[in-house]
Each structure stands twice: as C-alpha cells, then as structure tokens.
Amino acid sequence: MCAKFITFDGKRLALDDSSVRTLGDAFKQTNTPYADGLVIGIVKGRRTQRLEAIKEYGLYTNKGEIRVEIDEQCKSLWIATYQGFAGCKVHWAQPQIVSIGPVPSTVAVDRAEREYERWDITYSLGGFDQANTYLSFIKKRHSASYGTNIVFGKAIAGKNVLEKLEHGDEIQRIEPIERLERITDKFTTLDLDVELEDGMEIYTHFKATLSKDASEGAEHFLALVKDGYYRVDATTNTYVLSTHLQGRSCPFEMLDARGEGAITVRTSGRNYGNVYIYKRDTPSNSSHSVIGYVSEGLELIKIAHAGQRLRVYTDPTRIMFLGLTYPAIEKQTQKLGIDLEKEGYTGKDAVVVRQFPLNTVDILKAKSVRTYAMPENKLVPIELYEERAPKTVAYIRTITGLRDNPVGSLEAYVKYGKTIMFRAQTPEKFDIAPENTPVTTVPATEIGVSNRSSKYAGIIGVRLEDNEKYGPTGERFNSTNIVGRILHAETLKDIKENEAIYVYEAR
C-alpha cells in the first residue's frame, strides 16, 4: 500500500489511520497550538500546467529559495547568463544591495546613474568591467550607477532570504519554474474533525516579517495583532483588509511595489489606519506605506473570508513592557541582548508604565530601552462599557493609549470638589454621538465623556460622589455619555492638577 502524506504548515506528515486521521489529530501530532475561533486553511486537488513562456525562476541558496520574475524584454539576456551564477557566492551584502558573482558577460556598459526600486534585479559591473559582472538585488530604494543601467526583473518571493544573505553565502542552483498552479478545491474551517486526505495542504497561521525601515508602520501592525490574530474585515481579488485600527494615524515611511504578500498601512485618505495584505501584485501607491510582507502561510491569506480571524506570528515579535514587572522584563531583555535602564520606583511590586523608545524596531536598533515604573497599587483599574457605548469606548481607548497598549494614561487638568477632569487631546477625529446617557443618577466613580450635543465634546471626567443632576464632566445628562467606571477610586483622592494617572482594563 502506498504511503499517504499531508503538508502541515510546510512540514510533511504521514497519515496513519490509527493516530492521524483528522485535523485535530494533526494538531496533536505536531504539538501545534490551536485557539477557538481561529480558522484553518485547507488546499487539496492541485493541478499543474506547463507554461509555454517561462517567466519565473527559483534561485536556491544555502539560506533558502528566492523566486524571481524576468521581464519579457530582458529574457534573452537572462537566459544567456543566469546559469553562470550557479555556484557563485555573495560578494557584497550591504543595506541597499546584495551582489553575487562575479562572472564574465557581454552586458553593455553604462555609467549613468539611475533610480532603483526595492527588489529590483540588475547586473552590476565591478570597476565597470564586463569580466566582473554581478547579479545584484536591490534591498532599498536608491539612486546609483552600477555600470549597466538595466533592471531585468523583480524578486517576488523569498525576500526574507535576501535580507539574510551575507558575504560567502552561495547560490547552489538556478531552475526555471515550469508550472502554473491551479487550485481545484480550497476552503477554510473551524472543524477539527475534518477527515484528512492524501495530498492535503494545511495552513494554521501566517507569518509577517516587518521592515526595519518602517518603525511606525511595524508598530502599527504589531498593535493590530497584539492578541495573536489578524481580523479579516473585507476581501477582494487583490487583498484582504483589516479595519480594526481605521482612524489611527500612521506616517508614510516606504514607497514600494505592493507585490504578492506585501503588507501596507493606508496613511492618508478616508480609510487611513487600515492594514492591507496583498494576494497578487499591484503598483505602488503614495497613500500606502509598505511595512513588511508575508513570509509564511500566504495561502491562508488567499483563501480567507471576511469575518474570519487568522493566527499570525511576527518577526520581530513585539517588545512591550508596559504592565510588566521587572523580573519578567529582565528575562526578555537578556534574551534579546538589550540594555535595560530603570527609572521611578524599583521595588518588588514595581510595574512599568512607560518605555522609551516605544516602538519595537527602535528598541532593537538602539539595543537599549528606558523604563519608568510605579507601585502596582498606584495603577488604576477601569471597566469599560463596550456593549452600551462602543463608539465612546473606542474614543477612550484612543485617548488613553489602551487601544494599542496594556497600560494607558490620563492627565488631570482640573480638580474641584469631588470632580476630576482629564485632558483629551488626539490628532484623530471622533464624532461622539450620544450613547448610554444617564437617566436618573450617575453613581460615583463612573467615567463620563461630553458628547457632540455639548460645545465641549470629548471632555472626560469622573466624580467621586453620586449626582442626580449633572454628569461627571459637569454637563447635563443628555450631553453626557457614560463610558465605564473606575474600580478602585482610592488612588484618585490625592491626585493633583497636571498629574497623570495610569490605567488598565480589568479583565
């Protein structure tokens, strides 16, 4: 009897009727974690057709495969030269370019400078000498003269491999990709009782490799997936889209082609803050900052549907110390080789409430982080009424920073009697419609926000005593949205104007 196999997250797994029969069995066999509600992608019944005109080639290095697509106009030049680079080693590995060779060629010499886009492929001439021809991959957009003034293709897969190549690494072989895949059956499921069949491909997650040149965009994505999943809110033939951070500002950092697997943040326009992942190539756009790409599990992206949640892993993983104690932080900093500087309170019950830099990429570049901590009992737990006031809760999370981080803050700017008012400044626009307005009494410690029926819309306040006439911001009830409550108000009794409180959501 012929053996039967499936591919499970890229690994070949034998089907054994006694132990591996269902999707759940495969999770157990591979010790793969599963969380309820996260979908699994399944592909079966692939067929291949040979292409009459081959455009794609696989370059197999000691670090992994790079796939390239060759422009039709340059195909004859590529065919005449590409096999010469098999067995060649990386000669230069710089932030902007990686070059492999040299080999002799008849490529025309051109000393003019030109602009190169990320992932362009060009021939470069050492000393403008055809005898020293290098196969060069552009890793950053820049202008330069490499001696040929020609771009003959693009790297379309294996970009993470290009980032890893170092001096002395080798192209072991180069092969044309002679097939066109057509998926005849593909679906997603939450059912772990699905029976496995020979040849099935199982995708339980995707991996996002984030750009070191997009600090803000990378952190935007890390904040989006901080709970370990990417929520698909819409799909097209070109991309999947998450709107969870729509309205969160993110600066433009990188213009690049939105190739298959590219991840972008929309940085301007009505839908700014949305995160897109591309299922096929599309041109660059000045409203989309490219922040990374999918390095594993792209097939899961391609078959996902709106409303589904996908398990995601990131490289790098987020460095977020807010809400943690120093023993937990020290384990991470030692593992990452990062210097830790402590400010504020450093007792055994210290909890970090601020970190500098805040962004993961910046911390990794600096190899150091500065933290500020305070006693745990000084932090203020809050409960937010998401079901009763969802739009105002979104506003509060934005103002405090709780939308992105486990600990947020509010600064008191007015305190009179038993009432405390907090600053509410954000570059993002919120239309605070009336919701969950009080009817009879506002109990002590409930958090109020002035809605748009007040000329002071957006003001945040808390009263430390019940009130039957005015809300926590001093407004009448119809101008007040009750958004949540402070769980332990003792820490607010001694607060002074211009002093910050640090809050977290009690779960």
KETI-159511 format. One record per residue (C-alpha): residue number from 1; chain; x, y, z. Coordinates in nm, 2 decimals, always signed. Each point is the difference from the previous one (the first is absolute). Layout:
! residues N
- NUM/A/X/Y/Z
...
***
This chain:
! residues 507
- 1/A/+0.00/+0.00/+0.00
- 2/A/+0.13/+0.34/-0.09
- 3/A/+0.07/+0.24/+0.29
- 4/A/-0.22/+0.30/+0.03
- 5/A/+0.12/+0.35/+0.10
- 6/A/-0.13/+0.35/+0.07
- 7/A/+0.19/+0.32/+0.03
- 8/A/-0.06/+0.17/+0.34
- 9/A/+0.14/+0.36/+0.02
- 10/A/+0.27/-0.10/-0.26
- 11/A/+0.10/-0.32/+0.18
- 12/A/-0.07/-0.35/-0.16
- 13/A/-0.21/-0.21/+0.23
- 14/A/-0.09/-0.37/-0.06
- 15/A/-0.36/-0.10/+0.04
- 16/A/-0.04/-0.30/+0.23
- 17/A/-0.35/-0.13/+0.03
- 18/A/+0.05/-0.08/+0.37
- 19/A/+0.13/+0.34/+0.12
- 20/A/-0.03/+0.27/-0.27
- 21/A/-0.34/-0.01/-0.17
- 22/A/-0.14/+0.35/+0.07
- 23/A/+0.11/+0.36/+0.02
- 24/A/+0.00/-0.02/+0.37
- 25/A/+0.23/-0.30/-0.01
- 26/A/+0.24/+0.20/-0.21
- 27/A/+0.01/+0.28/+0.26
- 28/A/+0.07/-0.25/+0.27
- 29/A/+0.27/-0.18/-0.20
- 30/A/+0.19/+0.32/-0.08
- 31/A/-0.06/+0.17/+0.35
- 32/A/-0.15/+0.29/-0.18
- 33/A/-0.21/+0.24/+0.22
- 34/A/-0.36/+0.06/-0.10
- 35/A/-0.23/+0.28/+0.12
- 36/A/-0.37/-0.01/-0.04
- 37/A/-0.13/+0.23/-0.28
- 38/A/+0.33/+0.01/-0.20
- 39/A/-0.06/-0.15/-0.34
- 40/A/+0.21/-0.26/-0.18
- 41/A/+0.06/+0.00/-0.37
- 42/A/-0.02/-0.33/-0.20
- 43/A/+0.11/-0.05/-0.36
- 44/A/-0.05/-0.32/-0.19
- 45/A/-0.01/-0.11/-0.36
- 46/A/+0.28/+0.22/-0.15
- 47/A/+0.07/-0.05/-0.37
- 48/A/+0.28/+0.14/-0.20
- 49/A/+0.03/+0.12/-0.36
- 50/A/+0.33/+0.07/-0.17
- 51/A/+0.06/+0.36/-0.11
- 52/A/+0.09/+0.05/-0.36
- 53/A/+0.19/+0.32/+0.09
- 54/A/+0.19/-0.04/+0.33
- 55/A/+0.03/+0.32/+0.20
- 56/A/+0.09/-0.12/+0.35
- 57/A/+0.32/-0.15/+0.12
- 58/A/+0.10/-0.15/+0.33
- 59/A/+0.34/+0.09/+0.15
- 60/A/+0.09/-0.25/+0.27
- 61/A/+0.25/+0.13/+0.25
- 62/A/+0.14/-0.15/+0.32
- 63/A/-0.24/+0.23/+0.19
- 64/A/-0.31/-0.09/-0.20
- 65/A/-0.18/+0.06/-0.33
- 66/A/-0.04/+0.33/-0.18
- 67/A/-0.25/+0.02/-0.29
- 68/A/+0.04/+0.26/-0.27
- 69/A/-0.22/+0.11/-0.29
- 70/A/+0.19/+0.11/-0.32
- 71/A/-0.13/+0.28/-0.23
- 72/A/-0.09/-0.13/-0.34
- 73/A/+0.23/+0.26/-0.18
- 74/A/+0.30/-0.13/+0.20
- 75/A/-0.07/-0.37/-0.02
- 76/A/+0.27/-0.08/-0.26
- 77/A/+0.26/+0.18/+0.20
- 78/A/-0.09/-0.19/+0.31
- 79/A/-0.01/-0.34/-0.17
- 80/A/+0.35/+0.07/-0.14
- 81/A/+0.15/+0.08/+0.34
- 82/A/-0.20/-0.15/+0.29
- 83/A/+0.16/-0.34/+0.02
- 84/A/+0.34/+0.16/+0.05
- 85/A/-0.11/+0.12/+0.34
- 86/A/-0.07/-0.35/+0.13
- 87/A/+0.28/-0.08/+0.25
- 88/A/+0.09/+0.37/+0.05
- 89/A/+0.03/+0.16/+0.34
- 90/A/-0.13/+0.32/+0.15
- 91/A/+0.27/+0.26/-0.06
- 92/A/-0.17/+0.31/+0.15
- 93/A/-0.28/+0.00/+0.26
- 94/A/-0.08/+0.36/+0.09
- 95/A/-0.32/+0.16/+0.13
- 96/A/-0.09/+0.12/-0.36
- 97/A/+0.12/-0.28/-0.22
- 98/A/+0.11/-0.36/+0.01
- 99/A/+0.22/-0.11/-0.30
- 100/A/+0.11/-0.36/-0.10
- 101/A/+0.28/-0.09/-0.24
- 102/A/+0.20/+0.10/-0.19
- 103/A/-0.03/-0.16/-0.34
- 104/A/+0.10/+0.12/-0.34
- 105/A/-0.27/+0.14/-0.23
- 106/A/-0.07/+0.21/-0.30
- 107/A/-0.24/+0.24/+0.18
- 108/A/+0.03/+0.35/-0.15
- 109/A/+0.19/+0.25/+0.23
- 110/A/-0.20/+0.31/+0.10
- 111/A/+0.14/+0.23/+0.26
- 112/A/-0.31/+0.21/+0.04
- 113/A/-0.17/+0.02/+0.34
- 114/A/-0.36/-0.13/+0.03
- 115/A/-0.26/-0.05/+0.27
- 116/A/-0.06/-0.35/+0.13
- 117/A/-0.31/-0.13/+0.17
- 118/A/+0.00/-0.26/+0.28
- 119/A/+0.03/-0.36/-0.12
- 120/A/+0.12/+0.11/-0.35
- 121/A/+0.25/-0.24/-0.16
- 122/A/+0.29/+0.15/-0.19
- 123/A/+0.35/-0.09/-0.13
- 124/A/+0.28/+0.20/+0.15
- 125/A/+0.35/+0.03/-0.13
- 126/A/+0.29/+0.01/+0.24
- 127/A/+0.23/+0.28/-0.12
- 128/A/-0.23/+0.03/-0.31
- 129/A/+0.17/-0.31/-0.13
- 130/A/-0.22/-0.26/-0.18
- 131/A/+0.23/-0.28/+0.13
- 132/A/-0.13/+0.09/+0.35
- 133/A/-0.37/-0.03/-0.04
- 134/A/-0.21/-0.04/+0.31
- 135/A/-0.37/-0.11/+0.05
- 136/A/-0.13/+0.27/+0.23
- 137/A/-0.32/+0.03/+0.20
- 138/A/-0.11/+0.34/+0.12
- 139/A/-0.12/+0.00/+0.37
- 140/A/-0.07/+0.37/+0.04
- 141/A/-0.12/+0.27/-0.24
- 142/A/+0.29/+0.22/-0.11
- 143/A/+0.19/+0.15/-0.29
- 144/A/+0.34/-0.12/-0.12
- 145/A/+0.22/-0.10/-0.29
- 146/A/+0.07/-0.37/-0.02
- 147/A/+0.14/+0.00/-0.35
- 148/A/-0.29/-0.14/-0.20
- 149/A/-0.30/+0.22/+0.06
- 150/A/-0.24/-0.30/-0.05
- 151/A/-0.27/-0.16/+0.21
- 152/A/-0.10/-0.33/-0.14
- 153/A/-0.23/-0.14/+0.27
- 154/A/-0.14/-0.01/+0.35
- 155/A/+0.04/-0.22/+0.31
- 156/A/-0.35/-0.12/+0.06
- 157/A/+0.05/-0.25/+0.28
- 158/A/+0.27/-0.09/+0.25
- 159/A/+0.06/+0.37/+0.10
- 160/A/+0.08/-0.11/+0.35
- 161/A/+0.27/-0.22/-0.14
- 162/A/+0.15/+0.30/-0.18
- 163/A/+0.01/+0.19/+0.33
- 164/A/+0.19/-0.29/+0.16
- 165/A/+0.27/-0.04/-0.27
- 166/A/+0.35/+0.08/+0.12
- 167/A/+0.35/+0.00/-0.16
- 168/A/+0.09/-0.35/-0.09
- 169/A/-0.35/-0.14/-0.04
- 170/A/-0.06/-0.18/-0.32
- 171/A/-0.25/-0.05/-0.29
- 172/A/+0.00/-0.38/-0.02
- 173/A/-0.22/-0.03/-0.31
- 174/A/-0.24/+0.19/-0.22
- 175/A/-0.30/-0.16/-0.16
- 176/A/-0.29/+0.12/-0.21
- 177/A/-0.35/-0.03/+0.15
- 178/A/-0.18/-0.20/-0.26
- 179/A/-0.34/-0.03/+0.15
- 180/A/-0.32/+0.20/+0.05
- 181/A/-0.19/-0.11/+0.30
- 182/A/-0.38/-0.02/+0.00
- 183/A/-0.18/-0.07/+0.33
- 184/A/-0.31/-0.22/-0.07
- 185/A/-0.11/-0.01/+0.36
- 186/A/+0.08/+0.23/+0.29
- 187/A/-0.19/+0.09/+0.31
- 188/A/+0.03/+0.13/+0.36
- 189/A/-0.14/-0.17/+0.31
- 190/A/-0.03/+0.01/+0.37
- 191/A/-0.09/-0.37/+0.02
- 192/A/+0.28/-0.22/+0.14
- 193/A/-0.19/-0.31/-0.09
- 194/A/+0.07/+0.05/-0.38
- 195/A/+0.13/-0.33/-0.14
- 196/A/+0.35/+0.03/-0.15
- 197/A/+0.06/-0.11/-0.36
- 198/A/+0.32/-0.08/-0.18
- 199/A/+0.16/+0.31/-0.15
- 200/A/-0.18/+0.25/+0.22
- 201/A/+0.18/+0.33/+0.09
- 202/A/-0.09/+0.14/+0.34
- 203/A/+0.07/+0.36/+0.10
- 204/A/-0.05/+0.09/+0.36
- 205/A/+0.16/+0.35/+0.00
- 206/A/+0.19/+0.25/-0.20
- 207/A/+0.33/+0.18/+0.09
- 208/A/+0.05/+0.37/-0.05
- 209/A/+0.36/+0.12/-0.04
- 210/A/+0.01/+0.37/+0.08
- 211/A/+0.23/+0.26/-0.15
- 212/A/+0.28/+0.15/+0.20
- 213/A/-0.05/+0.32/-0.20
- 214/A/-0.36/+0.05/+0.11
- 215/A/+0.01/+0.04/+0.37
- 216/A/-0.34/+0.16/+0.04
- 217/A/-0.17/-0.22/-0.26
- 218/A/+0.15/-0.32/+0.16
- 219/A/-0.13/+0.11/+0.35
- 220/A/-0.34/+0.08/-0.16
- 221/A/-0.02/-0.36/-0.12
- 222/A/+0.13/-0.14/+0.33
- 223/A/-0.27/+0.20/+0.18
- 224/A/-0.26/-0.14/-0.24
- 225/A/+0.09/-0.36/+0.06
- 226/A/+0.10/+0.03/+0.37
- 227/A/-0.25/-0.27/+0.09
- 228/A/+0.16/-0.25/-0.24
- 229/A/-0.24/+0.03/-0.29
- 230/A/-0.08/+0.20/-0.31
- 231/A/-0.37/+0.08/-0.04
- 232/A/-0.11/-0.01/-0.37
- 233/A/-0.27/+0.27/-0.04
- 234/A/-0.02/+0.00/-0.38
- 235/A/+0.15/-0.18/-0.30
- 236/A/+0.05/+0.06/-0.37
- 237/A/+0.17/-0.18/-0.28
- 238/A/+0.31/+0.21/+0.08
- 239/A/+0.02/+0.02/+0.38
- 240/A/-0.14/-0.07/+0.35
- 241/A/-0.07/+0.29/+0.22
- 242/A/-0.02/+0.07/+0.38
- 243/A/-0.18/+0.31/+0.11
- 244/A/+0.05/-0.04/+0.37
- 245/A/+0.25/+0.29/+0.02
- 246/A/-0.18/+0.22/-0.25
- 247/A/+0.04/+0.36/+0.11
- 248/A/+0.33/-0.07/+0.18
- 249/A/+0.26/+0.23/-0.16
- 250/A/+0.32/-0.15/-0.14
- 251/A/+0.26/+0.20/-0.19
- 252/A/+0.11/-0.10/-0.35
- 253/A/+0.34/-0.17/+0.01
- 254/A/+0.06/-0.21/-0.31
- 255/A/-0.12/+0.01/-0.36
- 256/A/+0.04/-0.34/-0.17
- 257/A/-0.19/-0.23/-0.23
- 258/A/-0.29/-0.18/+0.17
- 259/A/+0.11/-0.34/-0.11
- 260/A/-0.16/-0.33/+0.09
- 261/A/+0.03/-0.03/+0.37
- 262/A/+0.07/+0.36/+0.07
- 263/A/-0.15/+0.16/+0.31
- 264/A/-0.09/+0.37/-0.01
- 265/A/-0.15/+0.27/+0.23
- 266/A/-0.22/+0.26/-0.17
- 267/A/+0.14/+0.33/+0.13
- 268/A/-0.24/+0.25/-0.16
- 269/A/-0.35/+0.03/-0.13
- 270/A/-0.33/-0.10/+0.15
- 271/A/+0.12/-0.35/+0.11
- 272/A/+0.33/+0.09/+0.15
- 273/A/+0.12/-0.25/+0.26
- 274/A/-0.13/-0.30/-0.19
- 275/A/+0.24/-0.29/-0.05
- 276/A/+0.01/-0.19/-0.34
- 277/A/+0.17/-0.33/-0.09
- 278/A/+0.03/-0.06/-0.38
- 279/A/-0.09/-0.33/-0.17
- 280/A/+0.15/+0.11/-0.33
- 281/A/+0.22/+0.27/-0.14
- 282/A/-0.12/+0.36/-0.03
- 283/A/+0.18/+0.33/-0.06
- 284/A/+0.13/+0.22/+0.28
- 285/A/-0.22/+0.28/+0.13
- 286/A/+0.10/+0.31/+0.19
- 287/A/-0.28/-0.05/+0.25
- 288/A/+0.13/-0.35/+0.09
- 289/A/+0.31/-0.04/+0.21
- 290/A/+0.15/-0.35/-0.05
- 291/A/+0.09/-0.14/+0.35
- 292/A/+0.09/-0.36/-0.07
- 293/A/-0.10/-0.32/-0.17
- 294/A/-0.14/-0.34/+0.06
- 295/A/+0.29/-0.25/+0.03
- 296/A/-0.20/-0.31/+0.09
- 297/A/-0.36/-0.11/-0.06
- 298/A/-0.11/+0.23/-0.28
- 299/A/-0.24/-0.26/-0.12
- 300/A/-0.21/+0.05/+0.32
- 301/A/-0.02/+0.37/-0.10
- 302/A/-0.12/-0.09/-0.35
- 303/A/-0.29/-0.22/+0.12
- 304/A/-0.11/+0.20/+0.30
- 305/A/-0.35/+0.16/+0.02
- 306/A/-0.14/+0.31/+0.16
- 307/A/-0.08/-0.04/+0.36
- 308/A/+0.27/-0.26/+0.07
- 309/A/+0.29/+0.02/+0.23
- 310/A/+0.34/-0.14/-0.10
- 311/A/+0.29/-0.10/+0.23
- 312/A/+0.30/+0.22/-0.07
- 313/A/+0.36/-0.01/+0.12
- 314/A/+0.23/+0.30/-0.06
- 315/A/+0.37/+0.06/-0.05
- 316/A/+0.10/+0.18/+0.21
- 317/A/-0.24/-0.08/+0.29
- 318/A/-0.13/+0.31/+0.18
- 319/A/+0.21/+0.14/+0.28
- 320/A/-0.26/+0.13/+0.24
- 321/A/+0.09/+0.04/+0.37
- 322/A/-0.29/+0.21/+0.11
- 323/A/-0.18/-0.18/+0.28
- 324/A/+0.28/-0.24/+0.08
- 325/A/+0.22/-0.04/+0.30
- 326/A/+0.38/+0.02/-0.02
- 327/A/+0.07/-0.37/+0.05
- 328/A/-0.21/-0.08/-0.31
- 329/A/+0.16/+0.29/-0.19
- 330/A/+0.35/-0.10/+0.08
- 331/A/-0.05/-0.35/-0.14
- 332/A/-0.10/+0.16/-0.33
- 333/A/+0.28/+0.26/-0.01
- 334/A/+0.27/-0.26/+0.07
- 335/A/-0.13/-0.23/-0.27
- 336/A/-0.01/+0.29/-0.25
- 337/A/+0.33/+0.15/+0.11
- 338/A/-0.16/+0.33/+0.09
- 339/A/+0.13/+0.24/+0.27
- 340/A/-0.27/+0.08/+0.25
- 341/A/-0.01/+0.34/+0.18
- 342/A/-0.24/+0.04/+0.30
- 343/A/-0.15/+0.32/+0.12
- 344/A/-0.26/+0.08/+0.26
- 345/A/-0.10/-0.26/+0.26
- 346/A/+0.21/-0.33/-0.01
- 347/A/-0.15/-0.20/+0.29
- 348/A/-0.12/-0.36/-0.03
- 349/A/-0.35/+0.11/-0.09
- 350/A/+0.12/+0.25/-0.27
- 351/A/-0.20/+0.00/-0.32
- 352/A/+0.12/+0.18/-0.31
- 353/A/-0.23/+0.27/-0.13
- 354/A/+0.23/+0.17/-0.26
- 355/A/+0.27/-0.12/-0.23
- 356/A/+0.24/+0.19/-0.23
- 357/A/+0.01/-0.06/-0.29
- 358/A/-0.35/-0.13/-0.03
- 359/A/+0.05/-0.17/-0.34
- 360/A/+0.14/-0.35/-0.03
- 361/A/+0.22/+0.08/-0.30
- 362/A/+0.16/+0.30/+0.17
- 363/A/+0.07/-0.21/+0.31
- 364/A/+0.17/-0.27/-0.21
- 365/A/+0.21/+0.26/-0.19
- 366/A/+0.11/+0.18/+0.32
- 367/A/+0.04/-0.33/+0.19
- 368/A/-0.12/+0.18/+0.31
- 369/A/-0.32/+0.11/+0.17
- 370/A/-0.08/+0.24/+0.28
- 371/A/-0.30/-0.07/+0.22
- 372/A/-0.19/+0.18/+0.27
- 373/A/-0.19/-0.20/+0.27
- 374/A/-0.23/+0.06/+0.29
- 375/A/-0.14/-0.21/+0.28
- 376/A/-0.27/-0.24/-0.12
- 377/A/-0.26/+0.14/+0.24
- 378/A/+0.04/+0.34/-0.16
- 379/A/-0.14/-0.12/-0.33
- 380/A/-0.37/+0.06/-0.06
- 381/A/-0.21/-0.28/-0.13
- 382/A/-0.30/+0.10/-0.21
- 383/A/-0.30/-0.18/-0.15
- 384/A/-0.13/+0.12/-0.34
- 385/A/-0.36/-0.05/-0.11
- 386/A/+0.07/-0.12/-0.35
- 387/A/-0.34/-0.14/-0.07
- 388/A/-0.18/+0.32/+0.12
- 389/A/+0.23/+0.26/-0.14
- 390/A/+0.22/-0.15/-0.27
- 391/A/+0.10/+0.32/-0.18
- 392/A/+0.08/+0.19/+0.32
- 393/A/+0.20/-0.30/+0.12
- 394/A/+0.21/+0.02/-0.32
- 395/A/+0.06/+0.37/+0.07
- 396/A/+0.11/-0.07/+0.36
- 397/A/+0.23/-0.28/-0.11
- 398/A/+0.16/+0.24/-0.26
- 399/A/+0.04/+0.28/+0.25
- 400/A/+0.16/-0.21/+0.27
- 401/A/+0.21/-0.22/-0.23
- 402/A/-0.19/-0.32/+0.10
- 403/A/-0.09/-0.07/-0.36
- 404/A/+0.36/-0.09/-0.07
- 405/A/+0.16/-0.07/+0.34
- 406/A/-0.08/-0.19/+0.32
- 407/A/+0.04/+0.32/+0.22
- 408/A/-0.12/+0.35/-0.09
- 409/A/-0.01/+0.34/+0.17
- 410/A/-0.21/+0.30/+0.06
- 411/A/+0.12/+0.34/+0.12
- 412/A/-0.22/+0.19/+0.25
- 413/A/-0.03/+0.37/-0.09
- 414/A/-0.28/+0.12/+0.22
- 415/A/-0.11/-0.13/+0.35
- 416/A/-0.27/+0.16/+0.20
- 417/A/-0.19/-0.15/+0.29
- 418/A/-0.07/-0.36/-0.08
- 419/A/+0.04/+0.04/-0.38
- 420/A/+0.31/-0.06/-0.21
- 421/A/+0.03/+0.10/-0.37
- 422/A/+0.26/-0.15/-0.23
- 423/A/+0.18/+0.13/-0.31
- 424/A/-0.13/-0.15/-0.32
- 425/A/+0.23/+0.07/-0.30
- 426/A/+0.03/-0.21/-0.31
- 427/A/+0.09/+0.07/-0.36
- 428/A/-0.27/-0.24/-0.10
- 429/A/-0.36/+0.11/-0.06
- 430/A/-0.29/-0.14/+0.19
- 431/A/-0.37/+0.08/-0.03
- 432/A/-0.12/-0.08/+0.35
- 433/A/-0.37/-0.06/-0.05
- 434/A/-0.23/-0.04/+0.30
- 435/A/+0.00/-0.35/+0.14
- 436/A/-0.05/-0.15/+0.35
- 437/A/-0.12/+0.34/+0.14
- 438/A/-0.11/-0.01/+0.36
- 439/A/-0.36/+0.02/+0.10
- 440/A/-0.03/+0.05/+0.38
- 441/A/+0.33/-0.02/+0.18
- 442/A/+0.37/-0.02/-0.09
- 443/A/+0.17/-0.22/+0.27
- 444/A/+0.33/+0.10/+0.14
- 445/A/+0.32/-0.11/-0.20
- 446/A/-0.18/-0.03/-0.33
- 447/A/+0.19/+0.14/-0.29
- 448/A/-0.18/+0.26/-0.22
- 449/A/+0.07/+0.15/-0.34
- 450/A/-0.17/+0.31/-0.13
- 451/A/-0.17/-0.09/-0.33
- 452/A/-0.05/+0.21/-0.31
- 453/A/-0.31/+0.18/+0.14
- 454/A/+0.24/+0.19/+0.22
- 455/A/+0.24/+0.27/-0.13
- 456/A/+0.27/-0.17/+0.21
- 457/A/-0.04/-0.34/-0.17
- 458/A/+0.27/-0.25/+0.10
- 459/A/+0.07/+0.12/+0.35
- 460/A/+0.05/-0.29/+0.25
- 461/A/-0.10/+0.01/+0.36
- 462/A/-0.05/-0.20/+0.32
- 463/A/-0.20/+0.08/+0.31
- 464/A/+0.09/-0.15/+0.34
- 465/A/-0.37/+0.03/+0.12
- 466/A/-0.34/-0.07/-0.15
- 467/A/-0.18/+0.28/-0.19
- 468/A/-0.37/+0.01/-0.10
- 469/A/+0.03/+0.31/-0.23
- 470/A/+0.34/+0.02/-0.18
- 471/A/+0.23/-0.24/-0.16
- 472/A/+0.37/-0.05/+0.09
- 473/A/+0.10/+0.28/-0.24
- 474/A/-0.24/+0.25/+0.15
- 475/A/-0.24/-0.04/-0.29
- 476/A/-0.37/-0.07/+0.01
- 477/A/-0.09/-0.37/-0.05
- 478/A/-0.09/+0.03/-0.37
- 479/A/+0.35/+0.13/-0.07
- 480/A/+0.18/-0.27/+0.19
- 481/A/+0.10/-0.35/-0.11
- 482/A/+0.08/-0.24/+0.28
- 483/A/+0.29/-0.21/-0.13
- 484/A/+0.11/-0.20/+0.29
- 485/A/+0.11/+0.02/+0.37
- 486/A/+0.30/+0.02/+0.22
- 487/A/+0.03/-0.32/+0.21
- 488/A/+0.22/+0.12/+0.28
- 489/A/-0.05/+0.38/+0.04
- 490/A/+0.23/+0.03/+0.30
- 491/A/+0.30/+0.08/-0.22
- 492/A/-0.19/+0.31/-0.14
- 493/A/-0.06/+0.17/+0.34
- 494/A/+0.34/+0.16/+0.02
- 495/A/+0.05/+0.07/-0.37
- 496/A/+0.12/+0.35/-0.09
- 497/A/-0.06/+0.21/-0.31
- 498/A/+0.24/-0.08/-0.28
- 499/A/+0.08/-0.33/+0.16
- 500/A/-0.04/-0.32/-0.21
- 501/A/-0.19/-0.32/+0.11
- 502/A/+0.09/-0.33/-0.16
- 503/A/-0.30/-0.22/-0.09
- 504/A/-0.05/-0.36/-0.13
- 505/A/-0.31/-0.19/-0.09
- 506/A/-0.10/-0.26/+0.27
- 507/A/-0.08/-0.33/-0.16
***
